[in-house]
Amino acid sequence: MDARYKVKCYGSATVGERGQVVLPVEIRKLFGIKPGDKLIVMGVDKGFQSVSLMKSEAVTKMFEHMLDFEKTMKEGGKNLEKLQKEGLEGIQKLKESGIEGLGKKPNGKMKK
């Protein structure tokens, strides 16, 4: 995992009769979550189930960053297909240079 991202368990929360959850005080203080703040609820169901909360302002900032990135890519003449092709070409060059085990787990199977 990228060292820039900090993953930590901040405690647990119990879902009440009405579906309400109380967030642990440490996480509320850390992220400045106050009564009345709007949180976006997201979920992932792909081999495991995960529920995530995000402050609505953070979602706006995330999309602004994505649009800025897209603009930068277009200005540089890049798109997703071009990046993928360049990445695959780079992997092929590394393989041709004699680097063994690229893209493989220690058991010899390919990483997904």
N, C-alpha and C positions, 0 to 999 in steps of 0.2 A: 504494500500500500504506500502511496505517496506520503512522504513525511510531513507535507504541508497540512494534511488532514488529521485531525485529532478525533479518535473514536473512543468514547468512554461511556460506561454505564452510569447513569445518574440516579439510579434507584428504580423503584417500580411504582405502578399506579394500578388501582383497582377500578374496574368499570362498575358504576353504580346502576341501580334499577332503571334509571332514565337514560342510560348510556353516557353519563357524564364521567369524566376522568379528571382527577386533580394532579397537576404536574408537580413533581418534586421542586421544592424551593430553590435548590442549587441551580437547576436548569432554567427556572424562571429568572433568577438573578443574572446568570451568565448571558442569557439572550435578551434580557430586558423585556420579558413578557409580563404585561400588566393586565389587570382586570379590564375587560372590554376590548382587548386586542383581538383582531381577526386572524385566525390561523387557517391555512389551507390544509386539508386532509388528503393524503395520497396513499395509495396502496400498491403493493407488488405481489403478484401470485405466480411465481415462476420457479417451481421447485421448493420454494419456501414462501411463507406469507409474512409480509412486513407492512407496517403502518408507519407513515412519516407525517410529521407536522412541520409546516413552514409558515413564518409570518408572511402575510399578504404582500408587504412591502418588499420582502426578499424575493418573492416570485417575480414581481415587476422588475427588480434589478437583474435577476437571472435572465429574463427574456431580453432586456436591454443589452446585456453582455453577449448573448447569443446573436442578436442582430448586428452588433458591432463586429463580432468575429466573422459573420457572414459577409459583411461589407468589406472587411480587410481581405478576406479570401478572394472575393470577386475582383477587387482592385489589383490583387497580385496574380490574377488570371488562374486561380485555383477553384476547383470544385471537389465534391466528395469523391467522384469517380477518378479524377486526376490524382488526388492524394492516395487513394487506395492503390492505383496502378504504380505510383512512385514507391509506395511502401513495399509492394510485392516485388518490384524490380530490385529494391535494396536488399531484401531478404535473399533473393536469388543470387545477387552479387556476393553476399556474405557466404552463402553455401558454396559457390564456385571458388571462393578464396580458400576453401579447405576447413572452415570452421565446422566442427562436428557437433551434433546434438542440438542444433538450433531448432527451437520450437518443440523440443521434446522434454518430457518429464524424466526424472531419473530412472523410471522403469522402462524407458525406451518408447513409450506411447506418445503420440502427438498431443500437444495441448489443444484445448478447444478454444 
